[in-house]
């Protein structure tokens, strides 16, 4: 890699990883030498830029865009320009698509060009006094370009403005402010780019009375009751994800329709691309029913007027809600919309906002290039199946539970890992979230034997993602021993976790699932207990565990009958022994150790002999594995005609009769 390219990538990542400068796939950077221009490809992000994610173009071919005569029809013209842009690629066979702003970067005759949209800068550029403020702060050292529709029109406008500036000043501008858009900085070194942006921030921040107050406001007490119904109202063939945000800055703009109006008109192209051009405002009531009724009524009007569902909903007293097909997409929508609120706040220091007019909004919304950007930004959420479903796995920090959580996450579900082992649970969630994913893992501590703890687990899950599709009741403990060894307090503890804990999980998860089904009667949810082969037949000197698991199957059948009218399927999976997991293999408290000490395996002299004894009882000669269990879970979730079942996964050790 050329040293200059390495510095260019480092600079791009530096700005791309800071939401103060770049949100989602926004912003762009380039590096050029005498013959070649390297630029971030469409669909790539600055934060994760690599050499492989760069489009490499011939500068000689790029210059032909300035001399070609294109169609007068805007859409045909953009297609023709795009074709010439492709022909400028050094390798025309590459699948990498050059950024639409490539031609603008070629116009700026400096080695490094960095285009960003900082909220502080856009607070000026989206204001009524944008031009006069820029002139006051920077004088004639910078170029200010009035708002121009993006694409070829903006290219020709910038070509003319840069030529005029260069003729007047003897050199090309290093800083170009685009009204209602952002800023370009050009320099021949990466360090000079950093100095330019630092100077811009310093001068503008000196004209702003204060930074917007953004203290987080605690979630509303009714939020977890409203979200499941709201989610289903806004779901098509696939259930939506809803993410929300609530802070003191947002609260400043939801007090009334008049306040909301200030953040209801797009200010930049990005807000239209990611959030669309219209947003919904709801007057919140202290009644869940009244709030949902208001949402239902306003949503119907919104659809009739605009022909689409809102991506942004503002609810007075509750905050801003983003509705999308994936967690990653919803988070980007929230980031972009919150950024517009910041811009609105900053613009109040410069005469108030100057929004895009209806013609400008329509151009952006229908512009082919922006439609492509929107598609690329959210294409990871376009395939439906198990993707983006919302699941809780109790006892999810280790053993079968951790394996289940990993399997669901790999299937692109959003997974809440719940356990009393906070260290292991957080570590697993962090590991799953490493890398780029459209789904998300989270850890929420809960003790399943405590009803309040489980209620909180379900509420917080809903507040995180908007609803709940799957409850995996996996948390359990085992205490081996015969009647002469088992103490009443140990028996009660095993029962409370393995039996009562299952009841708690079903009680509170089903409440949320019922709310979803009430709004969408054909929508199915799943509750799955990870039971055991010990729930299918007695277990010598292990009655506390077996009794709770037998009871779990009774609960499963009874819950299934009660919840079937709400399309909530309740099933159990009964795995054989997971010999690789800590329940069996822990060197201190594992079952191999316990059974050796209690003499449950006659004649066994060591742990290996205990293990061999149990493996020999399985017709398929091995213990149950995570992948065996996951296949049963995926089957249960995927079908719509099984409920109240106990599915054995025992290698033939236990067969139903």
For each residue, the residues with C-beta under 8 A, 3 or more apart:
1: 5 6 51
2: 5 6
3: 6 7
4: 7 8 31 33 111
5: 1 2 8 9 31 38 51 54
6: 1 2 3 9 10
7: 3 4 10 11 190
8: 4 5 11 12 29 30 31 38 112 190
9: 5 6 12 13 49 50 51
10: 6 7 13 14 190
11: 7 8 14 15 29 112 114 190 193 194
12: 8 9 15 16 29 40 46 49 114
13: 9 10 16 17 46 47 48 49
14: 10 11 17 18
15: 11 12 18 21 22 27 29 46 114 116 197
16: 12 13 21 22 27 45 46 47 48 49
17: 13 14 22 46 47
18: 14 15 21 22
19: 22 23 335
20: 118 119 120
21: 15 16 18 27 116 117 118 197
22: 15 16 17 18 19 26 27 45 46 47 116 117
23: 19 26 117 270 332 335 336 339
24: 45 270 274 332 335 336 377
25: 43 44 45 373 376 377
26: 22 23 117 270 336
27: 15 16 21 22 46 114 115 116 117 182
28: 39 40 46 99 101 105 114 115
29: 8 11 12 15 39 40 46 49 112 113 114 115
30: 8 37 38 39 40 102 105 112 113
31: 4 5 8 37 38 111 112 113
32: 36 37 38 59 105 106 111 113
33: 4 36 111
34: 59
35: 58 59 60
36: 32 33 56 57 58 59 90
37: 30 31 32 56 57 58 59 62 102 105 106
38: 5 8 30 31 32 54 55 56 57
39: 28 29 30 54 55 57 98 99 101 102 105
40: 12 28 29 30 44 45 46 49 53 54 55 99
41: 44 53 54 55 96 97 98 99
42: 97 98 99 100 372 373 376
43: 25 97 373 376 377
44: 25 40 41 48 49 53
45: 16 22 24 25 40 48 49
46: 12 13 15 16 17 22 27 28 29 40 49
47: 13 16 17 22
48: 13 16 44 45 53 436
49: 9 12 13 16 29 40 44 45 46 53 54
50: 9 53 54
51: 1 5 9 54
52:
53: 40 41 44 48 49 50 96
54: 5 38 39 40 41 49 50 51 96
55: 38 39 40 41 89 94 96 97 98 99 102
56: 36 37 38 89 90 91
57: 36 37 38 39 61 62 85 88 89 90 98 102
58: 35 36 37 61 62 88 89 90
59: 32 34 35 36 37 62 63 106
60: 35 63 64
61: 57 58 64 84 87 88
62: 37 57 58 59 65 85 88 102 103 106
63: 59 60 66 67 106
64: 60 61 67 68 84 88
65: 62 68 81 84 85 88 103 155
66: 63 155 159
67: 63 64
68: 64 65 80 84
69:
70: 76 77 80 81 152
71: 76 77 80
72: 77
73: 76 77
74: 77 78 149 151 153 363
75: 78 79 366 368
76: 70 71 73 79 80
77: 70 71 72 73 74 80 81 151 152
78: 74 75 81 82 151 152 367 368 369
79: 75 76 82 83 368
80: 68 70 71 76 77 83 84
81: 65 70 77 78 84 85 103 151 152 155
82: 78 79 85 86 100 368 369
83: 79 80 86 87
84: 61 64 65 68 80 81 87 88
85: 57 62 65 81 82 88 98 100 102 103
86: 82 83 89 92 97 98
87: 61 83 84 92
88: 57 58 61 62 64 65 84 85 98 102
89: 55 56 57 58 86 92 94 96 98
90: 36 56 57 58
91: 56 94
92: 86 87 89
93:
94: 55 89 91
95:
96: 41 53 54 55 89
97: 41 42 43 55 86 372
98: 39 41 42 55 57 85 86 88 89 102
99: 28 39 40 41 42 55 102
100: 42 82 85 150 151 369 373
101: 28 39 104 105 115
102: 30 37 39 55 57 62 85 88 98 99 105 106
103: 62 65 81 85 106 107 155
104: 101 107 108 115 154 155 158 184
105: 28 30 32 37 39 101 102 108 113 115
106: 32 37 59 62 63 102 103
107: 103 104 155 158 159 162
108: 104 105 113 162 172 173 176 184 186
109: 172 186
110: 113 172 174 186 187 188
111: 4 31 32 33 187 188 189
112: 8 11 29 30 31 186 187 188 189 190 192 193
113: 29 30 31 32 105 108 110 184 185 186
114: 11 12 15 27 28 29 184 185 186 193 197
115: 27 28 29 101 104 105 182 183 184 185
116: 15 21 22 27 121 182 183 185 197
117: 21 22 23 26 27 121 122 181 182 183 268 270 339
118: 20 21 121 122 182 183 201
119: 20 122 123 339 342 343 346
120: 20 123 124 201 204 205 208 346
121: 116 117 118 124 125 177 182 183 200 201 204
122: 117 118 119 125 126 180 181 182 267 268 343 346
123: 119 120 126 127 204 208 342 343 345 346 347 349 350
124: 120 121 127 130 133 134 137 177 204 346 347 350
125: 121 122 130 134 177 178 179 180 181 182 183
126: 122 123 130 179 180 267 268 343 344 347 353 354 355
127: 123 124 130 133 346 347 349 350 351 352 353 354
128: 347 350 351 352 353 354
129: 132 133 350 351
130: 124 125 126 127 133 134 144 177 179 180 350 354
131: 134 135 144 146 179
132: 129 135 136
133: 124 127 129 130 136 137 207 350
134: 124 125 130 131 137 138 142 144 177
135: 131 132 138 139 140 144
136: 132 133
137: 124 133 134 203 204 207
138: 134 135 141 142 175 203
139: 135 142
140: 135 169
141: 138 175
142: 134 138 139 173 174 175 176 177
143: 161 162 165 173 175 176 177
144: 130 131 134 135 176 177 179
145: 148 157 158 161 176 177 178 179
146: 131 179
147: 178 179 180 181 356 360
148: 145 153 154 157 158 178
149: 74 153 154 360 363 364
150: 100 153 154 181 269 364 367 369 370
151: 74 77 78 81 100 154 155 367 369
152: 70 77 78 81 155 156
153: 74 148 149 150 156 157
154: 104 148 149 150 151 157 158 178
155: 65 66 81 103 104 107 151 152 158 159
156: 152 153 159 160
157: 145 148 153 154 160 161
158: 104 107 145 148 154 155 161 162 176
159: 66 107 155 156 162 163
160: 156 157 163 164
161: 143 145 157 158 164 165 176
162: 107 108 143 158 159 165 166 172 173 176
163: 159 160 166 167
164: 160 161 167 168
165: 143 161 162 168 169 172 173
166: 162 163 169 170 171 172 173
167: 163 164
168: 164 165
169: 140 165 166 173
170: 166
171: 166
172: 108 109 110 162 165 166 186
173: 108 142 143 162 165 166 169 176 186
174: 110 142 185 186 187 196
175: 138 141 142 143 183 184 185 186 196 200
176: 108 142 143 144 145 158 161 162 173 183 184 186
177: 121 124 125 130 134 142 143 144 145 183
178: 125 145 147 148 154 181 182 183 184
179: 125 126 130 131 144 145 146 147 354
180: 122 125 126 130 147 267 268 269 354 356
181: 117 122 125 147 150 178 268 269
182: 27 115 116 117 118 121 122 125 178 268
183: 115 116 117 118 121 125 175 176 177 178 200
184: 104 108 113 114 115 175 176 178
185: 113 114 115 116 174 175 193 196 197 200
186: 108 109 110 112 113 114 172 173 174 175 176 193
187: 110 111 112 174 190 192 193 196
188: 110 111 112 192
189: 111 112 192 193
190: 7 8 10 11 112 187 193 194
191: 194 195
192: 112 187 188 189 195 196
193: 11 112 114 185 186 187 189 190 196 197
194: 11 190 191 197 198
195: 191 192 198 199
196: 174 175 185 187 192 193 199 200
197: 15 21 114 116 185 193 194 200 201
198: 194 195 201 202
199: 195 196 202 203
200: 121 175 183 185 196 197 203 204
201: 118 120 121 197 198 204 205
202: 198 199 205 206
203: 137 138 199 200 206 207
204: 120 121 123 124 137 200 201 207 208
205: 120 201 202 208
206: 202 203
207: 133 137 203 204 349 350
208: 120 123 204 205 211 346 349
209: 349
210: 213
211: 208
212: 249 342 345 346
213: 210 248 249
214: 247 248 249
215: 247 248
216: 246 247
217: 246 247 248 251 319
218:
219: 223 224 246 463
220: 223 246 284 317 318
221:
222: 225 226 286 288 291
223: 219 220 226 227 244 318 462 463
224: 219 227 228 458 459 460 462 463 512
225: 222 228 288 515
226: 222 223 229 230 288 291 292 318
227: 223 224 230 231 242 244 462 463 466 467
228: 224 225 231 232 462 466 467 468 512 513 515 516 519
229: 226 232 233 288 292 515 516 518 519
230: 226 227 233 234 242 292 295 313 321 466
231: 227 228 234 235 239 240 241 242 466 467 516
232: 228 229 235 239 467 516 517 518 519 520 523
233: 229 230 292 295 296 299 519
234: 230 231 240 242 299 309 310 323
235: 231 232 238 239 240 520 523
236: 240
237: 384
238: 235 325 384 387 388
239: 231 232 235 388 389 467 469 516 523
240: 231 234 235 236 323 324 325 466
241: 231 323 324 325 326 327 329 330 388 390 414 465 466
242: 227 230 231 234 321 322 323 330 465 466 467
243: 321 322 324 327 330 331 333 334 464 465 466
244: 223 227 318 319 320 321 322 334 463
245: 250 319 320 322 334 338
246: 216 217 219 220 250 251 318 319 320
247: 214 215 216 217 250 251 319
248: 213 214 215 217 251 252
249: 212 213 214 252 253 338 341 342 345
250: 245 246 247 253 254 314 319 320 338 341
251: 217 246 247 248 254 255 319
252: 248 249 255 259 345
253: 249 250 259 260 262 263 314 341 344
254: 250 251 259 260 281 314 315 316 317 319 320
255: 251 252 259 316
256: 259 260 316
257: 260 261 281
258: 261 262
259: 252 253 254 255 256 262
260: 253 254 256 257 263 264 281 314
261: 257 258 264 265
262: 253 258 259 344 353
263: 253 260 279 314 337 340 341 344
264: 260 261 278 279 281
265: 261 353 355 356
266: 271 272 275 277 340 355 356 361 364
267: 122 126 180 271 340 343 344 347 353 354 355 356
268: 117 122 126 180 181 182 271 272 340 343 356
269: 150 180 181 272 273 364 370
270: 23 24 26 117 273 274 336
271: 266 267 268 274 275 277 336 337 340
272: 266 268 269 275 276 277 356 361 364 365 370
273: 269 270 364 370 373 374 377
274: 24 270 271 311 332 333 336 337 374 377
275: 266 271 272 279 311 312 322 333 336 337 340
276: 272 279 308 310 311 312 365
277: 266 271 272 361 365
278: 264 302 306 310
279: 263 264 275 276 310 311 312 313 314 337
280: 298 299 302 310 312 313 314
281: 254 257 260 264 298 313 314 315 316
282: 291 294 295 298 313 314 315 316
283: 294 316
284: 220 291 315 316 317 318
285: 290 291 294
286: 222 290
287: 290 291
288: 222 225 226 229 291 292
289: 292 293
290: 285 286 287 293 294
291: 222 226 282 284 285 287 288 294 295 315
292: 226 229 230 233 288 289 295 296 519
293: 289 290 296 297
294: 282 283 285 290 291 297 298
295: 230 233 282 291 292 298 299 313
296: 233 292 293 299 300
297: 293 294 300 301
298: 280 281 282 294 295 301 302
299: 233 234 280 295 296 302 303 309 310
300: 296 297 303 304
301: 297 298 304 305
302: 278 280 298 299 305 306 309 310
303: 299 300 306 307 308 309
304: 300 301
305: 301 302
306: 278 302 303
307: 303
308: 276 303
309: 234 299 302 303 323
310: 234 276 278 279 280 299 302 313 323
311: 274 275 276 279 322 323 324 333
312: 275 276 279 280 320 321 322 323 333 337
313: 230 279 280 281 282 295 310 320 321 323
314: 250 253 254 260 263 279 280 281 282 319 320 321
315: 254 281 282 284 291 318 319 321
316: 254 255 256 281 282 283 284
317: 220 254 284
318: 220 223 226 244 246 284 315 321
319: 217 244 245 246 247 250 251 254 314 315
320: 244 245 246 250 254 312 313 314 334 337 338
321: 230 242 243 244 312 313 314 315 318
322: 242 243 244 245 275 311 312 330 331 333 334 337
323: 234 240 241 242 309 310 311 312 313 330 333
324: 240 241 243 311 327 329 330 333 378 381
325: 238 240 241 329 378 381 382 388
326: 241 329 330 378 380 381 387 388 438 439
327: 241 243 324 330 331 388 414 438 439 440 465
328: 331 332 380 381 437 438 439 440
329: 241 324 325 326 332 333 377 378 380 381 438
330: 241 242 243 322 323 324 326 327 333 334
331: 243 322 327 328 334 335
332: 23 24 274 328 329 335 336 377
333: 243 274 275 311 312 322 323 324 329 330 336 337
334: 243 244 245 320 322 330 331 337 338
335: 19 23 24 331 332 338 339
336: 23 24 26 270 271 274 275 332 333 339 340
337: 263 271 274 275 279 312 320 322 333 334 340 341
338: 245 249 250 320 334 335 341 342
339: 23 117 119 335 336 342 343
340: 263 266 267 268 271 275 336 337 343 344
341: 249 250 253 263 337 338 344 345
342: 119 123 212 249 338 339 345 346
343: 119 122 123 126 267 268 339 340 346 347 353
344: 126 253 262 263 267 340 341 347 348 353
345: 123 212 249 252 341 342 348
346: 119 120 122 123 124 127 208 212 342 343 349 350
347: 123 124 126 127 128 267 343 344 350 351 352 353 354
348: 344 345 352
349: 123 127 207 208 209 346
350: 123 124 127 128 129 130 133 207 346 347
351: 127 128 129 347
352: 127 128 347 348
353: 126 127 128 262 265 267 343 344 347
354: 126 127 128 130 179 180 267 347
355: 126 265 266 267
356: 147 180 265 266 267 268 272 360 361 364
357: 360 361
358: 361 362
359: 362 363
360: 147 149 356 357 363 364
361: 266 272 277 356 357 358 364 365
362: 358 359 365 366
363: 74 149 359 360 366 367
364: 149 150 266 269 272 273 356 360 361 367 370
365: 272 276 277 361 362 370
366: 75 362 363 371
367: 78 150 151 363 364 370 371
368: 75 78 79 82 371 372
369: 78 82 100 150 151 372 373
370: 150 269 272 273 364 365 367 373 374
371: 366 367 368 374 375
372: 42 97 368 369 375 376
373: 25 42 43 100 273 369 370 376 377
374: 273 274 370 371 377 378
375: 371 372 378 379
376: 25 42 43 372 373 379
377: 24 25 43 273 274 329 332 373 374
378: 324 325 326 329 374 375 381 382
379: 375 376 382
380: 326 328 329 438
381: 324 325 326 328 329 378 387 388 438
382: 325 378 379
383: 387
384: 237 238 387
385: 411
386: 389 408 411 412 413 634 637 638
387: 238 326 381 383 384 411 412 413 438 439
388: 238 239 241 325 326 327 381 412 413 414 438 439
389: 239 386 413 414 469 470 637
390: 241 413 414 416 461 465 466 467 468 469 470
391: 408 413 414 415 416 468 469 470 471 472
392: 415 416 418 457 458 461 468 470 471 472 505 509
393: 396 401 404 405 408 415 416 417 418 472 474
394: 401 418 419 446 448 457 472 473 474 475 501 505
395: 398 399 400 401 418 419 448 474 475 476 530
396: 393 401 402 404 405 415 416 417 418 419 425 428 472 474
397: 401 402 417 419 421 424 425 428 443
398: 395 401 402 419 421 424 581 582
399: 395 402 403 578 581 582 583
400: 395 403 404 474 530 575 578 581 626 629
401: 393 394 395 396 397 398 404 405 417 419 472 474 475 530
402: 396 397 398 399 405 406 417 424 428
403: 399 400 406 407 626 629 630
404: 393 396 400 401 407 408 472 474 530 626 629 630 633
405: 393 396 401 402 408 409 415 417 428 432 441
406: 402 403 409 410 428 432 626
407: 403 404 410 411 626 627 630 633
408: 386 391 393 404 405 411 413 415 470 472 633
409: 405 406 412 413 415 432 437 439 441
410: 406 407
411: 385 386 387 407 408 634
412: 386 387 388 409 437 438 439
413: 386 387 388 389 390 391 408 409 439 470
414: 241 327 388 389 390 391 439 440 441 442 464 465
415: 391 392 393 396 405 408 409 432 439 441 442
416: 390 391 392 393 396 441 442 443 444 457 460 461 464
417: 393 396 397 401 402 405 425 428 429 441 442 443 444
418: 392 393 394 395 396 425 443 444 445 446 448 457 475
419: 394 395 396 397 398 401 422 424 425 443 445 446 475
420: 445 446 447
421: 397 398 424 425
422: 419 425 426 443 445
423: 426 427
424: 397 398 402 419 421 427 428
425: 396 397 417 418 419 421 422 428 429 443 445
426: 422 423 429 430 443
427: 423 424 430 431
428: 396 397 402 405 406 417 424 425 431 432 441 443
429: 417 425 426 432 433 441 442 443
430: 426 427 433 434
431: 427 428 434
432: 405 406 409 415 428 429 437 441
433: 429 430 437 440 441
434: 430 431
435:
436: 48
437: 328 409 412 432 433 440
438: 326 327 328 329 380 381 387 388 412
439: 326 327 328 387 388 409 412 413 414 415
440: 327 328 414 433 437 465
441: 405 409 414 415 416 417 428 429 432 433
442: 414 415 416 417 429 461 464
443: 397 416 417 418 419 422 425 426 428 429
444: 416 417 418 456 457 460 461
445: 418 419 420 422 425 453
446: 394 418 419 420 450 453 454 456 457
447: 420 450 453 454
448: 394 395 418 453 454 473 475 497 501 502 504 505
449: 493 496 497 500 501 504
450: 446 447 453 454 504
451: 454 455 504 507 508
452: 455 456
453: 445 446 447 448 450 456 457
454: 446 447 448 450 451 457 458 501 504 505 507 508
455: 451 452 458 459 504 508
456: 444 446 452 453 459 460
457: 392 394 416 418 444 446 453 454 460 461 508
458: 224 392 454 455 461 462 468 508 509 511 512
459: 224 455 456 462 463
460: 224 416 444 456 457 463 464
461: 390 392 416 442 444 457 458 464 465 468
462: 223 224 227 228 458 459 465 466 467 468 512
463: 219 223 224 227 244 459 460
464: 243 414 416 442 460 461
465: 241 242 243 327 390 414 440 461 462 468
466: 227 228 230 231 240 241 242 243 390 462
467: 227 228 231 232 239 242 390 462 512 516
468: 228 390 391 392 458 461 462 465 471 509 512 513 516 525
469: 239 389 390 391 513 525 526
470: 389 390 391 392 408 413 525 526 527 528 637
471: 391 392 468 505 506 509 526 527 528
472: 391 392 393 394 396 401 404 408 528 530 633
473: 394 448 501 502 505 506 527 528 529 530
474: 393 394 395 396 400 401 404 529 530
475: 394 395 401 418 419 448 497 501
476: 395 497 498 501 530 532 545 548
477: 493 494 497 498
478: 494 542 545 583 591
479: 486 490 491 493 494 544 545
480: 541 542 545 591 594 595 598 600
481: 485 486 490 541 542 544 598
482: 485 486 541 543 598
483: 486 543
484:
485: 481 482 541 598
486: 479 481 482 483 490 491 543 544
487: 490 491
488: 491 492
489: 492 493
490: 479 481 486 487 493 494 544
491: 479 486 487 488 494 495 544
492: 488 489 495 496
493: 449 477 479 489 490 496 497
494: 477 478 479 490 491 497 498 544 545 548
495: 491 492 498 499 500 544 547 548
496: 449 492 493 499 500 501
497: 448 449 475 476 477 493 494 500 501
498: 476 477 494 495 501 502 545 548 549 552
499: 495 496 502 503 548 551 552 555
500: 449 495 496 497 503 504
501: 394 448 449 454 473 475 476 496 497 498 504 505
502: 448 473 498 499 505 506 529 552 555
503: 499 500 506 507 555
504: 448 449 450 451 454 455 500 501 507 508
505: 392 394 448 454 471 473 501 502 508 509 527
506: 471 473 502 503 509 510 527 555 559 570
507: 451 454 503 504 510 511
508: 451 454 455 457 458 504 505 511 512
509: 392 458 468 471 505 506 512 513 527
510: 506 507 513 514 527 559 563 566 568
511: 458 507 508 514 515
512: 224 228 458 462 467 468 508 509 515 516
513: 228 468 469 509 510 516 517 525 527 563 566 568
514: 510 511 517 518 563 566 568
515: 225 228 229 511 512 518 519
516: 228 229 231 232 239 467 468 512 513 519 520 523 525
517: 232 513 514 520 521 523 525 566 567 568
518: 229 232 514 515 521
519: 228 229 232 233 292 515 516
520: 232 235 516 517 523
521: 517 518 567
522: 567
523: 232 235 239 516 517 520 567
524: 567 568 569 640
525: 468 469 470 513 516 517 566 567 568 569
526: 469 470 471 568 569 570 571 636 637
527: 470 471 473 505 506 509 510 513 559 563 568 569 570 571
528: 470 471 472 473 570 571 572 573 633 636 637
529: 473 474 502 552 555 556 570 571 572 573
530: 395 400 401 404 472 473 474 476 572 573 575 629
531: 535 549 552 553 556 572 573 574 575 646
532: 476 535 536 545 546 549 574 575
533: 536 537 574 575 576 577 648 650 653 654
534: 537 538 539 542 545 546 549
535: 531 532 546 549 550 552 553 572 574 646
536: 532 533 553 574 646 648 654 656
537: 533 534 654
538: 534 543 546
539: 534 542 543 545 546
540: 600
541: 480 481 482 485 598 600
542: 478 480 481 534 539 545 546 600
543: 482 483 486 538 539 546 547
544: 479 481 486 490 491 494 495 547 548
545: 476 478 479 480 494 498 532 534 539 542 548 549
546: 532 534 535 538 539 542 543 549 550
547: 495 543 544 550 551
548: 476 494 495 498 499 544 545 551 552
549: 498 531 532 534 535 545 546 552 553 574
550: 535 546 547 553 554
551: 499 547 548 554 555
552: 498 499 502 529 531 535 548 549 555 556 572
553: 531 535 536 549 550 556 557 572 574 646
554: 550 551 557 558
555: 499 502 503 506 529 551 552 558 559
556: 529 531 552 553 559 560 570 571 572 644 645 646
557: 553 554 560 561 644
558: 554 555 561 562
559: 506 510 527 555 556 562 563 570
560: 556 557 563 564 569 570 571 643 644
561: 557 558 564 644
562: 558 559
563: 510 513 514 527 559 560 566 568 569 570
564: 560 561 567 568 569 643
565:
566: 510 513 514 517 525 563
567: 517 521 522 523 524 525 564
568: 510 513 514 517 524 525 526 527 563 564
569: 524 525 526 527 560 563 564 636 640 642 643
570: 506 526 527 528 529 556 559 560 563 643 644
571: 526 527 528 529 556 560 636 642 643 644 645 646 647
572: 528 529 530 531 535 552 553 556 645 646 647
573: 528 529 530 531 629 632 633 636 646 647 649
574: 531 532 533 535 536 549 553 646 647 648 649 650 654
575: 400 530 531 532 533 578 624 628 629 632 649 650
576: 533 618 623 624 649 650 651 653 654
577: 533 584 614 618 623 624
578: 399 400 575 581 583 584 623 624 625 626
579: 584 585 611 614 615 622 623
580: 584 585 623 625
581: 398 399 400 578 584 585
582: 398 399 585 586 590
583: 399 478 578 586 590 591
584: 577 578 579 580 581 590 591 592 611 623
585: 579 580 581 582 590 592
586: 582 583 589 590 593
587: 590 593
588: 593
589: 586 593 594
590: 582 583 584 585 586 587 593 594
591: 478 480 583 584 594 595
592: 584 585 595 596 607 610 611
593: 586 587 588 589 590 596 597 607
594: 480 589 590 591 597 598 600
595: 480 591 592 598 600 601 604 610
596: 592 593 599 600 601 604 606 607 610
597: 593 594
598: 480 481 482 485 541 594 595
599: 596 602
600: 480 540 541 542 594 595 596
601: 595 596 604 609 610 613 614
602: 599
603: 609
604: 595 596 601 609 610 613
605: 609
606: 596 609 610
607: 592 593 596 610 611
608: 611 612
609: 601 603 604 605 606 612 613
610: 592 595 596 601 604 606 607 613 614
611: 579 584 592 607 608 614 615
612: 608 609 615 616
613: 601 604 609 610 616 617
614: 577 579 601 610 611 617 618 623
615: 579 611 612 618 621 622 623
616: 612 613 621
617: 613 614 653
618: 576 577 614 615 621 622 623 650 651 652 653
619: 651 652 653
620: 651 652
621: 615 616 618 651
622: 579 615 618 625 651
623: 576 577 578 579 580 584 614 615 618 651
624: 575 576 577 578 628 629 649 650 651
625: 578 580 622 628 629
626: 400 403 404 406 407 578 629 630
627: 407 630 631
628: 575 624 625 631 632 649 651
629: 400 403 404 530 573 575 624 625 626 632 633 649
630: 403 404 407 626 627 633 634
631: 627 628 634 635 649
632: 573 575 628 629 635 636 647 649
633: 404 407 408 472 528 573 629 630 636 637
634: 386 411 630 631 637 638
635: 631 632 638 639 647
636: 526 528 569 571 573 632 633 639 642 645 647
637: 386 389 470 526 528 633 634
638: 386 634 635
639: 635 636 642
640: 524 569
641:
642: 569 571 636 639 645
643: 560 564 569 570 571
644: 556 557 560 561 570 571
645: 556 571 572 636 642
646: 531 535 536 553 556 571 572 573 574
647: 571 572 573 574 632 635 636
648: 533 536 574 654 655 656
649: 573 574 575 576 624 628 629 631 632
650: 533 574 575 576 618 624 653 654
651: 576 618 619 620 621 622 623 624 628
652: 618 619 620 655
653: 533 576 617 618 619 650
654: 533 536 537 574 576 648 650
655: 648 652
656: 536 648
657:
